[in-house]
Amino acid sequence: MCTDFTNGKEGIKVNYNSCLLRTSIESDYAGTLTVANDKNRLVMAIWYFEDMKNPRYEVWENDNNAKGVRTFDVN
C-alpha cells in the first residue's frame, strides 16, 4: 500500500519508499490499515510469487463526498 505513484502511458510507477504496508502472505489476507485523511490516492502492488515481473496494481481514490469510513477492497 503506497502513496507516491504515477499512472502514465507506460503504466503505473511506484515509489516503494512511500509504502505504508509491505508484507508477504501465503493465503488470503483480511485486515485493517488506518491511513491519515490527507492521503487522497493509494496504490496496492500485488506481486505473485509465480510471476514476479508483472505485478497487479489496484488504485484507490478518496471520495470527498462520502460520509463515514472509506474502504479499499480488493478481491
N, C-alpha and C positions, 0 to 999 in steps of 0.2 A: 504494500500500500504506500504509494509515493505521491508527493505533492508537486514536484518540479518536473514537468514534461511538456513536450511539444507534439502536436499532431499535424504533420505536413504531408507533402506529396510522397515522401519516402517512407511514410508510416510514422509510428509513434517512437519518439526518442525519449528515454527516461534518464534523469539524473538519479542514480541509485543511492547517492549520498543523502537524498531528501526523503528516504523511506521511513515511514513511521513504524512499519512492521515488516520484518523479513524472517521467514521461517520455512522449514521443510516439513512436509507431512506425508504420511503413507496411506491415509484413507480420508474419508470425509472430514471436513472441518466446520464447526459451527462455533462462533464466538462473537464477542462484542469488543469493539475498539472505539473508545471515546476520542473524538477529534475536536479541536478548538473550532469555534464557529467562524473564524477568519479564513478557513480553507473552503474555497468555492469549487475546486475541482480536485479529484483524486484519480489515480490510475492504479489498477491492480495488474501486475505482470504475473501470469501463471505459467510456470515452466514445468513441462512434463519431462520426467527422467528419460523417457524413451525418445524424446525429440528436443534436445537442449538448445538447438539453433533456432527454433521457431516458437517463441512464447506467445501465449494468448493474452491479449490486453482487454481489460474491461474498464471503461471510463465512467465516473460518476460526476455529475454536475449538480450543485446545490440549487434547489428550487426555493428562491427567496419568498415566494408566496405561500409555501407550505407551512402549516402550523404543526407544532409538536416535534417529535423525534423524527429525524430523516434517516433513512436506511439505505444501505448499498448491498443489495442481494445479488449473489452470483450463483448460478447452478452449473 
